[in-house]
Amino acid sequence: MADRPTVRHGRDGSRRVSEHQVREVFEYALLRVVPRIERGECFNAGVVVYSRARTYVAARTFLDEAKLRALDPTADVRGVRAALHAVEQVCCGGVGAGQAAQDDAGRRFRWLIAPRSTVVQPGPVHTGLTADPEAEVDRLLTLLVR
């Protein structure tokens, strides 16, 4: 197993990982909001990242309310926010994770990415390499969601 990365913070507050650190495989899936399932329209509202090597799972979400209202003016904004928050809670484990509280990070990730036909749906799983999965989840949120 590789050593933990050395993290340095840049002047702008960004996290920098020293280049000599070993990058490891991680998996991620986007969280999509599908306000009206019968229409199939969706937009990205979050990302879930899992690193088996680091026993790490986390989600970050951002709901663009204007997009949601554009696709469905009658959408339940509070309900969508609650669903996105629930994903974040499952990643954290503990009491907020409900039945998944005792599951390991891998099981929680697999449960979250299982296909479902609800307003908040996971997209396909992708892989990459990273020395810092925590920074990766923030990077992917900025790149693919915001």
Phi and psi in radians as a Rosetta constraint file:
Dihedral C 1 N 2 CA 2 C 2 CIRCULARHARMONIC -1.326 0.35
Dihedral N 2 CA 2 C 2 N 3 CIRCULARHARMONIC 2.714 0.35
Dihedral C 2 N 3 CA 3 C 3 CIRCULARHARMONIC -1.209 0.35
Dihedral N 3 CA 3 C 3 N 4 CIRCULARHARMONIC 2.740 0.35
Dihedral C 3 N 4 CA 4 C 4 CIRCULARHARMONIC -1.108 0.35
Dihedral N 4 CA 4 C 4 N 5 CIRCULARHARMONIC 2.524 0.35
Dihedral C 4 N 5 CA 5 C 5 CIRCULARHARMONIC -1.236 0.35
Dihedral N 5 CA 5 C 5 N 6 CIRCULARHARMONIC 2.649 0.35
Dihedral C 5 N 6 CA 6 C 6 CIRCULARHARMONIC -1.519 0.35
Dihedral N 6 CA 6 C 6 N 7 CIRCULARHARMONIC 2.094 0.35
Dihedral C 6 N 7 CA 7 C 7 CIRCULARHARMONIC -1.850 0.35
Dihedral N 7 CA 7 C 7 N 8 CIRCULARHARMONIC 2.259 0.35
Dihedral C 7 N 8 CA 8 C 8 CIRCULARHARMONIC -2.116 0.35
Dihedral N 8 CA 8 C 8 N 9 CIRCULARHARMONIC 2.598 0.35
Dihedral C 8 N 9 CA 9 C 9 CIRCULARHARMONIC -1.822 0.35
Dihedral N 9 CA 9 C 9 N 10 CIRCULARHARMONIC 2.265 0.35
Dihedral C 9 N 10 CA 10 C 10 CIRCULARHARMONIC -1.332 0.35
Dihedral N 10 CA 10 C 10 N 11 CIRCULARHARMONIC 3.011 0.35
Dihedral C 10 N 11 CA 11 C 11 CIRCULARHARMONIC -1.029 0.35
Dihedral N 11 CA 11 C 11 N 12 CIRCULARHARMONIC -0.533 0.35
Dihedral C 11 N 12 CA 12 C 12 CIRCULARHARMONIC -1.496 0.35
Dihedral N 12 CA 12 C 12 N 13 CIRCULARHARMONIC 0.103 0.35
Dihedral C 12 N 13 CA 13 C 13 CIRCULARHARMONIC 1.534 0.35
Dihedral N 13 CA 13 C 13 N 14 CIRCULARHARMONIC -0.059 0.35
Dihedral C 13 N 14 CA 14 C 14 CIRCULARHARMONIC -1.257 0.35
Dihedral N 14 CA 14 C 14 N 15 CIRCULARHARMONIC 2.690 0.35
Dihedral C 14 N 15 CA 15 C 15 CIRCULARHARMONIC -1.592 0.35
Dihedral N 15 CA 15 C 15 N 16 CIRCULARHARMONIC 2.342 0.35
Dihedral C 15 N 16 CA 16 C 16 CIRCULARHARMONIC -2.121 0.35
Dihedral N 16 CA 16 C 16 N 17 CIRCULARHARMONIC 2.338 0.35
Dihedral C 16 N 17 CA 17 C 17 CIRCULARHARMONIC -1.871 0.35
Dihedral N 17 CA 17 C 17 N 18 CIRCULARHARMONIC 2.311 0.35
Dihedral C 17 N 18 CA 18 C 18 CIRCULARHARMONIC -1.063 0.35
Dihedral N 18 CA 18 C 18 N 19 CIRCULARHARMONIC 2.513 0.35
Dihedral C 18 N 19 CA 19 C 19 CIRCULARHARMONIC -1.220 0.35
Dihedral N 19 CA 19 C 19 N 20 CIRCULARHARMONIC -0.381 0.35
Dihedral C 19 N 20 CA 20 C 20 CIRCULARHARMONIC -1.348 0.35
Dihedral N 20 CA 20 C 20 N 21 CIRCULARHARMONIC -0.065 0.35
Dihedral C 20 N 21 CA 21 C 21 CIRCULARHARMONIC -1.360 0.35
Dihedral N 21 CA 21 C 21 N 22 CIRCULARHARMONIC 2.543 0.35
Dihedral C 21 N 22 CA 22 C 22 CIRCULARHARMONIC -1.330 0.35
Dihedral N 22 CA 22 C 22 N 23 CIRCULARHARMONIC 2.292 0.35
Dihedral C 22 N 23 CA 23 C 23 CIRCULARHARMONIC -1.578 0.35
Dihedral N 23 CA 23 C 23 N 24 CIRCULARHARMONIC 2.496 0.35
Dihedral C 23 N 24 CA 24 C 24 CIRCULARHARMONIC -2.152 0.35
Dihedral N 24 CA 24 C 24 N 25 CIRCULARHARMONIC 2.779 0.35
Dihedral C 24 N 25 CA 25 C 25 CIRCULARHARMONIC -1.175 0.35
Dihedral N 25 CA 25 C 25 N 26 CIRCULARHARMONIC 2.419 0.35
Dihedral C 25 N 26 CA 26 C 26 CIRCULARHARMONIC -2.349 0.35
Dihedral N 26 CA 26 C 26 N 27 CIRCULARHARMONIC 2.810 0.35
Dihedral C 26 N 27 CA 27 C 27 CIRCULARHARMONIC -2.123 0.35
Dihedral N 27 CA 27 C 27 N 28 CIRCULARHARMONIC 2.627 0.35
Dihedral C 27 N 28 CA 28 C 28 CIRCULARHARMONIC -2.616 0.35
Dihedral N 28 CA 28 C 28 N 29 CIRCULARHARMONIC 2.718 0.35
Dihedral C 28 N 29 CA 29 C 29 CIRCULARHARMONIC -2.447 0.35
Dihedral N 29 CA 29 C 29 N 30 CIRCULARHARMONIC 2.457 0.35
Dihedral C 29 N 30 CA 30 C 30 CIRCULARHARMONIC -1.392 0.35
Dihedral N 30 CA 30 C 30 N 31 CIRCULARHARMONIC 2.603 0.35
Dihedral C 30 N 31 CA 31 C 31 CIRCULARHARMONIC -1.758 0.35
Dihedral N 31 CA 31 C 31 N 32 CIRCULARHARMONIC 2.204 0.35
Dihedral C 31 N 32 CA 32 C 32 CIRCULARHARMONIC -1.959 0.35
Dihedral N 32 CA 32 C 32 N 33 CIRCULARHARMONIC 2.475 0.35
Dihedral C 32 N 33 CA 33 C 33 CIRCULARHARMONIC -1.737 0.35
Dihedral N 33 CA 33 C 33 N 34 CIRCULARHARMONIC 2.172 0.35
Dihedral C 33 N 34 CA 34 C 34 CIRCULARHARMONIC -2.119 0.35
Dihedral N 34 CA 34 C 34 N 35 CIRCULARHARMONIC 1.513 0.35
Dihedral C 34 N 35 CA 35 C 35 CIRCULARHARMONIC -1.087 0.35
Dihedral N 35 CA 35 C 35 N 36 CIRCULARHARMONIC -0.634 0.35
Dihedral C 35 N 36 CA 36 C 36 CIRCULARHARMONIC -2.251 0.35
Dihedral N 36 CA 36 C 36 N 37 CIRCULARHARMONIC 1.674 0.35
Dihedral C 36 N 37 CA 37 C 37 CIRCULARHARMONIC -0.949 0.35
Dihedral N 37 CA 37 C 37 N 38 CIRCULARHARMONIC -0.637 0.35
Dihedral C 37 N 38 CA 38 C 38 CIRCULARHARMONIC -1.141 0.35
Dihedral N 38 CA 38 C 38 N 39 CIRCULARHARMONIC -0.390 0.35
Dihedral C 38 N 39 CA 39 C 39 CIRCULARHARMONIC -1.589 0.35
Dihedral N 39 CA 39 C 39 N 40 CIRCULARHARMONIC -0.404 0.35
Dihedral C 39 N 40 CA 40 C 40 CIRCULARHARMONIC 1.333 0.35
Dihedral N 40 CA 40 C 40 N 41 CIRCULARHARMONIC 0.105 0.35
Dihedral C 40 N 41 CA 41 C 41 CIRCULARHARMONIC -1.380 0.35
Dihedral N 41 CA 41 C 41 N 42 CIRCULARHARMONIC 2.465 0.35
Dihedral C 41 N 42 CA 42 C 42 CIRCULARHARMONIC -2.650 0.35
Dihedral N 42 CA 42 C 42 N 43 CIRCULARHARMONIC 2.912 0.35
Dihedral C 42 N 43 CA 43 C 43 CIRCULARHARMONIC -2.590 0.35
Dihedral N 43 CA 43 C 43 N 44 CIRCULARHARMONIC 2.720 0.35
Dihedral C 43 N 44 CA 44 C 44 CIRCULARHARMONIC -1.336 0.35
Dihedral N 44 CA 44 C 44 N 45 CIRCULARHARMONIC 2.381 0.35
Dihedral C 44 N 45 CA 45 C 45 CIRCULARHARMONIC -2.356 0.35
Dihedral N 45 CA 45 C 45 N 46 CIRCULARHARMONIC 0.116 0.35
Dihedral C 45 N 46 CA 46 C 46 CIRCULARHARMONIC 3.092 0.35
Dihedral N 46 CA 46 C 46 N 47 CIRCULARHARMONIC 3.060 0.35
Dihedral C 46 N 47 CA 47 C 47 CIRCULARHARMONIC -2.539 0.35
Dihedral N 47 CA 47 C 47 N 48 CIRCULARHARMONIC 2.480 0.35
Dihedral C 47 N 48 CA 48 C 48 CIRCULARHARMONIC -2.050 0.35
Dihedral N 48 CA 48 C 48 N 49 CIRCULARHARMONIC 2.245 0.35
Dihedral C 48 N 49 CA 49 C 49 CIRCULARHARMONIC -2.100 0.35
Dihedral N 49 CA 49 C 49 N 50 CIRCULARHARMONIC 2.399 0.35
Dihedral C 49 N 50 CA 50 C 50 CIRCULARHARMONIC -2.325 0.35
Dihedral N 50 CA 50 C 50 N 51 CIRCULARHARMONIC 2.305 0.35
Dihedral C 50 N 51 CA 51 C 51 CIRCULARHARMONIC -2.178 0.35
Dihedral N 51 CA 51 C 51 N 52 CIRCULARHARMONIC 1.927 0.35
Dihedral C 51 N 52 CA 52 C 52 CIRCULARHARMONIC -1.122 0.35
Dihedral N 52 CA 52 C 52 N 53 CIRCULARHARMONIC -0.726 0.35
Dihedral C 52 N 53 CA 53 C 53 CIRCULARHARMONIC -1.075 0.35
Dihedral N 53 CA 53 C 53 N 54 CIRCULARHARMONIC -0.551 0.35
Dihedral C 53 N 54 CA 54 C 54 CIRCULARHARMONIC -1.800 0.35
Dihedral N 54 CA 54 C 54 N 55 CIRCULARHARMONIC 0.019 0.35
Dihedral C 54 N 55 CA 55 C 55 CIRCULARHARMONIC 0.870 0.35
Dihedral N 55 CA 55 C 55 N 56 CIRCULARHARMONIC 0.903 0.35
Dihedral C 55 N 56 CA 56 C 56 CIRCULARHARMONIC -2.170 0.35
Dihedral N 56 CA 56 C 56 N 57 CIRCULARHARMONIC 2.299 0.35
Dihedral C 56 N 57 CA 57 C 57 CIRCULARHARMONIC -2.472 0.35
Dihedral N 57 CA 57 C 57 N 58 CIRCULARHARMONIC 2.350 0.35
Dihedral C 57 N 58 CA 58 C 58 CIRCULARHARMONIC -2.685 0.35
Dihedral N 58 CA 58 C 58 N 59 CIRCULARHARMONIC 2.715 0.35
Dihedral C 58 N 59 CA 59 C 59 CIRCULARHARMONIC -2.307 0.35
Dihedral N 59 CA 59 C 59 N 60 CIRCULARHARMONIC 2.523 0.35
Dihedral C 59 N 60 CA 60 C 60 CIRCULARHARMONIC -2.238 0.35
Dihedral N 60 CA 60 C 60 N 61 CIRCULARHARMONIC 2.432 0.35
Dihedral C 60 N 61 CA 61 C 61 CIRCULARHARMONIC -2.283 0.35
Dihedral N 61 CA 61 C 61 N 62 CIRCULARHARMONIC 2.718 0.35
Dihedral C 61 N 62 CA 62 C 62 CIRCULARHARMONIC -2.656 0.35
Dihedral N 62 CA 62 C 62 N 63 CIRCULARHARMONIC 2.019 0.35
Dihedral C 62 N 63 CA 63 C 63 CIRCULARHARMONIC -1.717 0.35
Dihedral N 63 CA 63 C 63 N 64 CIRCULARHARMONIC 2.057 0.35
Dihedral C 63 N 64 CA 64 C 64 CIRCULARHARMONIC -1.518 0.35
Dihedral N 64 CA 64 C 64 N 65 CIRCULARHARMONIC 1.706 0.35
Dihedral C 64 N 65 CA 65 C 65 CIRCULARHARMONIC -1.080 0.35
Dihedral N 65 CA 65 C 65 N 66 CIRCULARHARMONIC -0.586 0.35
Dihedral C 65 N 66 CA 66 C 66 CIRCULARHARMONIC -1.121 0.35
Dihedral N 66 CA 66 C 66 N 67 CIRCULARHARMONIC -0.730 0.35
Dihedral C 66 N 67 CA 67 C 67 CIRCULARHARMONIC -1.110 0.35
Dihedral N 67 CA 67 C 67 N 68 CIRCULARHARMONIC -0.750 0.35
Dihedral C 67 N 68 CA 68 C 68 CIRCULARHARMONIC -1.047 0.35
Dihedral N 68 CA 68 C 68 N 69 CIRCULARHARMONIC -0.821 0.35
Dihedral C 68 N 69 CA 69 C 69 CIRCULARHARMONIC -1.161 0.35
Dihedral N 69 CA 69 C 69 N 70 CIRCULARHARMONIC -0.570 0.35
Dihedral C 69 N 70 CA 70 C 70 CIRCULARHARMONIC -1.154 0.35
Dihedral N 70 CA 70 C 70 N 71 CIRCULARHARMONIC -0.649 0.35
Dihedral C 70 N 71 CA 71 C 71 CIRCULARHARMONIC -1.420 0.35
Dihedral N 71 CA 71 C 71 N 72 CIRCULARHARMONIC -0.511 0.35
Dihedral C 71 N 72 CA 72 C 72 CIRCULARHARMONIC -2.716 0.35
Dihedral N 72 CA 72 C 72 N 73 CIRCULARHARMONIC 1.706 0.35
Dihedral C 72 N 73 CA 73 C 73 CIRCULARHARMONIC -1.034 0.35
Dihedral N 73 CA 73 C 73 N 74 CIRCULARHARMONIC -0.349 0.35
Dihedral C 73 N 74 CA 74 C 74 CIRCULARHARMONIC -1.757 0.35
Dihedral N 74 CA 74 C 74 N 75 CIRCULARHARMONIC 0.212 0.35
Dihedral C 74 N 75 CA 75 C 75 CIRCULARHARMONIC -1.037 0.35
Dihedral N 75 CA 75 C 75 N 76 CIRCULARHARMONIC 2.570 0.35
Dihedral C 75 N 76 CA 76 C 76 CIRCULARHARMONIC -1.484 0.35
Dihedral N 76 CA 76 C 76 N 77 CIRCULARHARMONIC 1.531 0.35
Dihedral C 76 N 77 CA 77 C 77 CIRCULARHARMONIC -1.034 0.35
Dihedral N 77 CA 77 C 77 N 78 CIRCULARHARMONIC -0.788 0.35
Dihedral C 77 N 78 CA 78 C 78 CIRCULARHARMONIC -1.084 0.35
Dihedral N 78 CA 78 C 78 N 79 CIRCULARHARMONIC -0.682 0.35
Dihedral C 78 N 79 CA 79 C 79 CIRCULARHARMONIC -1.133 0.35
Dihedral N 79 CA 79 C 79 N 80 CIRCULARHARMONIC -0.716 0.35
Dihedral C 79 N 80 CA 80 C 80 CIRCULARHARMONIC -1.156 0.35
Dihedral N 80 CA 80 C 80 N 81 CIRCULARHARMONIC -0.784 0.35
Dihedral C 80 N 81 CA 81 C 81 CIRCULARHARMONIC -1.018 0.35
Dihedral N 81 CA 81 C 81 N 82 CIRCULARHARMONIC -0.732 0.35
Dihedral C 81 N 82 CA 82 C 82 CIRCULARHARMONIC -1.101 0.35
Dihedral N 82 CA 82 C 82 N 83 CIRCULARHARMONIC -0.713 0.35
Dihedral C 82 N 83 CA 83 C 83 CIRCULARHARMONIC -1.134 0.35
Dihedral N 83 CA 83 C 83 N 84 CIRCULARHARMONIC -0.736 0.35
Dihedral C 83 N 84 CA 84 C 84 CIRCULARHARMONIC -1.144 0.35
Dihedral N 84 CA 84 C 84 N 85 CIRCULARHARMONIC -0.724 0.35
Dihedral C 84 N 85 CA 85 C 85 CIRCULARHARMONIC -1.108 0.35
Dihedral N 85 CA 85 C 85 N 86 CIRCULARHARMONIC -0.656 0.35
Dihedral C 85 N 86 CA 86 C 86 CIRCULARHARMONIC -1.076 0.35
Dihedral N 86 CA 86 C 86 N 87 CIRCULARHARMONIC -0.662 0.35
Dihedral C 86 N 87 CA 87 C 87 CIRCULARHARMONIC -1.078 0.35
Dihedral N 87 CA 87 C 87 N 88 CIRCULARHARMONIC -0.795 0.35
Dihedral C 87 N 88 CA 88 C 88 CIRCULARHARMONIC -1.054 0.35
Dihedral N 88 CA 88 C 88 N 89 CIRCULARHARMONIC -0.696 0.35
Dihedral C 88 N 89 CA 89 C 89 CIRCULARHARMONIC -1.151 0.35
Dihedral N 89 CA 89 C 89 N 90 CIRCULARHARMONIC -0.714 0.35
Dihedral C 89 N 90 CA 90 C 90 CIRCULARHARMONIC -1.081 0.35
Dihedral N 90 CA 90 C 90 N 91 CIRCULARHARMONIC -0.694 0.35
Dihedral C 90 N 91 CA 91 C 91 CIRCULARHARMONIC -1.083 0.35
Dihedral N 91 CA 91 C 91 N 92 CIRCULARHARMONIC -0.673 0.35
Dihedral C 91 N 92 CA 92 C 92 CIRCULARHARMONIC -1.250 0.35
Dihedral N 92 CA 92 C 92 N 93 CIRCULARHARMONIC -0.417 0.35
Dihedral C 92 N 93 CA 93 C 93 CIRCULARHARMONIC 1.298 0.35
Dihedral N 93 CA 93 C 93 N 94 CIRCULARHARMONIC -2.826 0.35
Dihedral C 93 N 94 CA 94 C 94 CIRCULARHARMONIC 1.234 0.35
Dihedral N 94 CA 94 C 94 N 95 CIRCULARHARMONIC -2.906 0.35
Dihedral C 94 N 95 CA 95 C 95 CIRCULARHARMONIC -0.980 0.35
Dihedral N 95 CA 95 C 95 N 96 CIRCULARHARMONIC -0.693 0.35
Dihedral C 95 N 96 CA 96 C 96 CIRCULARHARMONIC -1.156 0.35
Dihedral N 96 CA 96 C 96 N 97 CIRCULARHARMONIC -0.229 0.35
Dihedral C 96 N 97 CA 97 C 97 CIRCULARHARMONIC -1.519 0.35
Dihedral N 97 CA 97 C 97 N 98 CIRCULARHARMONIC -0.073 0.35
Dihedral C 97 N 98 CA 98 C 98 CIRCULARHARMONIC 1.106 0.35
Dihedral N 98 CA 98 C 98 N 99 CIRCULARHARMONIC -2.345 0.35
Dihedral C 98 N 99 CA 99 C 99 CIRCULARHARMONIC -1.113 0.35
Dihedral N 99 CA 99 C 99 N 100 CIRCULARHARMONIC -0.397 0.35
Dihedral C 99 N 100 CA 100 C 100 CIRCULARHARMONIC -1.442 0.35
Dihedral N 100 CA 100 C 100 N 101 CIRCULARHARMONIC 0.002 0.35
Dihedral C 100 N 101 CA 101 C 101 CIRCULARHARMONIC -0.962 0.35
Dihedral N 101 CA 101 C 101 N 102 CIRCULARHARMONIC -0.663 0.35
Dihedral C 101 N 102 CA 102 C 102 CIRCULARHARMONIC -1.588 0.35
Dihedral N 102 CA 102 C 102 N 103 CIRCULARHARMONIC -0.107 0.35
Dihedral C 102 N 103 CA 103 C 103 CIRCULARHARMONIC -1.305 0.35
Dihedral N 103 CA 103 C 103 N 104 CIRCULARHARMONIC 2.645 0.35
Dihedral C 103 N 104 CA 104 C 104 CIRCULARHARMONIC -1.312 0.35
Dihedral N 104 CA 104 C 104 N 105 CIRCULARHARMONIC 2.985 0.35
Dihedral C 104 N 105 CA 105 C 105 CIRCULARHARMONIC -0.995 0.35
Dihedral N 105 CA 105 C 105 N 106 CIRCULARHARMONIC -0.720 0.35
Dihedral C 105 N 106 CA 106 C 106 CIRCULARHARMONIC -1.109 0.35
Dihedral N 106 CA 106 C 106 N 107 CIRCULARHARMONIC -0.763 0.35
Dihedral C 106 N 107 CA 107 C 107 CIRCULARHARMONIC -1.140 0.35
Dihedral N 107 CA 107 C 107 N 108 CIRCULARHARMONIC -0.689 0.35
Dihedral C 107 N 108 CA 108 C 108 CIRCULARHARMONIC -1.120 0.35
Dihedral N 108 CA 108 C 108 N 109 CIRCULARHARMONIC -0.735 0.35
Dihedral C 108 N 109 CA 109 C 109 CIRCULARHARMONIC -1.076 0.35
Dihedral N 109 CA 109 C 109 N 110 CIRCULARHARMONIC -0.851 0.35
Dihedral C 109 N 110 CA 110 C 110 CIRCULARHARMONIC -1.071 0.35
Dihedral N 110 CA 110 C 110 N 111 CIRCULARHARMONIC -0.660 0.35
Dihedral C 110 N 111 CA 111 C 111 CIRCULARHARMONIC -1.145 0.35
Dihedral N 111 CA 111 C 111 N 112 CIRCULARHARMONIC -0.737 0.35
Dihedral C 111 N 112 CA 112 C 112 CIRCULARHARMONIC -1.182 0.35
Dihedral N 112 CA 112 C 112 N 113 CIRCULARHARMONIC -0.557 0.35
Dihedral C 112 N 113 CA 113 C 113 CIRCULARHARMONIC -1.609 0.35
Dihedral N 113 CA 113 C 113 N 114 CIRCULARHARMONIC 0.012 0.35
Dihedral C 113 N 114 CA 114 C 114 CIRCULARHARMONIC -1.109 0.35
Dihedral N 114 CA 114 C 114 N 115 CIRCULARHARMONIC 2.390 0.35
Dihedral C 114 N 115 CA 115 C 115 CIRCULARHARMONIC -1.014 0.35
Dihedral N 115 CA 115 C 115 N 116 CIRCULARHARMONIC 2.469 0.35
Dihedral C 115 N 116 CA 116 C 116 CIRCULARHARMONIC -2.659 0.35
Dihedral N 116 CA 116 C 116 N 117 CIRCULARHARMONIC 2.715 0.35
Dihedral C 116 N 117 CA 117 C 117 CIRCULARHARMONIC -1.941 0.35
Dihedral N 117 CA 117 C 117 N 118 CIRCULARHARMONIC 1.236 0.35
Dihedral C 117 N 118 CA 118 C 118 CIRCULARHARMONIC -2.142 0.35
Dihedral N 118 CA 118 C 118 N 119 CIRCULARHARMONIC -3.116 0.35
Dihedral C 118 N 119 CA 119 C 119 CIRCULARHARMONIC -1.174 0.35
Dihedral N 119 CA 119 C 119 N 120 CIRCULARHARMONIC -0.618 0.35
Dihedral C 119 N 120 CA 120 C 120 CIRCULARHARMONIC -1.837 0.35
Dihedral N 120 CA 120 C 120 N 121 CIRCULARHARMONIC 2.074 0.35
Dihedral C 120 N 121 CA 121 C 121 CIRCULARHARMONIC -2.221 0.35
Dihedral N 121 CA 121 C 121 N 122 CIRCULARHARMONIC 2.525 0.35
Dihedral C 121 N 122 CA 122 C 122 CIRCULARHARMONIC -1.389 0.35
Dihedral N 122 CA 122 C 122 N 123 CIRCULARHARMONIC 2.551 0.35
Dihedral C 122 N 123 CA 123 C 123 CIRCULARHARMONIC -1.559 0.35
Dihedral N 123 CA 123 C 123 N 124 CIRCULARHARMONIC -3.009 0.35
Dihedral C 123 N 124 CA 124 C 124 CIRCULARHARMONIC -1.127 0.35
Dihedral N 124 CA 124 C 124 N 125 CIRCULARHARMONIC 2.719 0.35
Dihedral C 124 N 125 CA 125 C 125 CIRCULARHARMONIC -1.488 0.35
Dihedral N 125 CA 125 C 125 N 126 CIRCULARHARMONIC 2.362 0.35
Dihedral C 125 N 126 CA 126 C 126 CIRCULARHARMONIC -2.110 0.35
Dihedral N 126 CA 126 C 126 N 127 CIRCULARHARMONIC 2.829 0.35
Dihedral C 126 N 127 CA 127 C 127 CIRCULARHARMONIC -2.176 0.35
Dihedral N 127 CA 127 C 127 N 128 CIRCULARHARMONIC 2.841 0.35
Dihedral C 127 N 128 CA 128 C 128 CIRCULARHARMONIC -2.845 0.35
Dihedral N 128 CA 128 C 128 N 129 CIRCULARHARMONIC -3.056 0.35
Dihedral C 128 N 129 CA 129 C 129 CIRCULARHARMONIC -2.121 0.35
Dihedral N 129 CA 129 C 129 N 130 CIRCULARHARMONIC 2.410 0.35
Dihedral C 129 N 130 CA 130 C 130 CIRCULARHARMONIC -2.670 0.35
Dihedral N 130 CA 130 C 130 N 131 CIRCULARHARMONIC 2.638 0.35
Dihedral C 130 N 131 CA 131 C 131 CIRCULARHARMONIC -1.709 0.35
Dihedral N 131 CA 131 C 131 N 132 CIRCULARHARMONIC -0.140 0.35
Dihedral C 131 N 132 CA 132 C 132 CIRCULARHARMONIC -2.554 0.35
Dihedral N 132 CA 132 C 132 N 133 CIRCULARHARMONIC 1.544 0.35
Dihedral C 132 N 133 CA 133 C 133 CIRCULARHARMONIC -1.069 0.35
Dihedral N 133 CA 133 C 133 N 134 CIRCULARHARMONIC -0.541 0.35
Dihedral C 133 N 134 CA 134 C 134 CIRCULARHARMONIC -1.121 0.35
Dihedral N 134 CA 134 C 134 N 135 CIRCULARHARMONIC -0.730 0.35
Dihedral C 134 N 135 CA 135 C 135 CIRCULARHARMONIC -1.211 0.35
Dihedral N 135 CA 135 C 135 N 136 CIRCULARHARMONIC -0.564 0.35
Dihedral C 135 N 136 CA 136 C 136 CIRCULARHARMONIC -1.117 0.35
Dihedral N 136 CA 136 C 136 N 137 CIRCULARHARMONIC -0.730 0.35
Dihedral C 136 N 137 CA 137 C 137 CIRCULARHARMONIC -1.101 0.35
Dihedral N 137 CA 137 C 137 N 138 CIRCULARHARMONIC -0.687 0.35
Dihedral C 137 N 138 CA 138 C 138 CIRCULARHARMONIC -1.207 0.35
Dihedral N 138 CA 138 C 138 N 139 CIRCULARHARMONIC -0.700 0.35
Dihedral C 138 N 139 CA 139 C 139 CIRCULARHARMONIC -1.089 0.35
Dihedral N 139 CA 139 C 139 N 140 CIRCULARHARMONIC -0.788 0.35
Dihedral C 139 N 140 CA 140 C 140 CIRCULARHARMONIC -1.165 0.35
Dihedral N 140 CA 140 C 140 N 141 CIRCULARHARMONIC -0.647 0.35
Dihedral C 140 N 141 CA 141 C 141 CIRCULARHARMONIC -1.068 0.35
Dihedral N 141 CA 141 C 141 N 142 CIRCULARHARMONIC -0.801 0.35
Dihedral C 141 N 142 CA 142 C 142 CIRCULARHARMONIC -1.133 0.35
Dihedral N 142 CA 142 C 142 N 143 CIRCULARHARMONIC -0.765 0.35
Dihedral C 142 N 143 CA 143 C 143 CIRCULARHARMONIC -1.258 0.35
Dihedral N 143 CA 143 C 143 N 144 CIRCULARHARMONIC -0.710 0.35
Dihedral C 143 N 144 CA 144 C 144 CIRCULARHARMONIC -1.921 0.35
Dihedral N 144 CA 144 C 144 N 145 CIRCULARHARMONIC -0.206 0.35
Dihedral C 144 N 145 CA 145 C 145 CIRCULARHARMONIC -2.074 0.35
Dihedral N 145 CA 145 C 145 N 146 CIRCULARHARMONIC -0.869 0.35
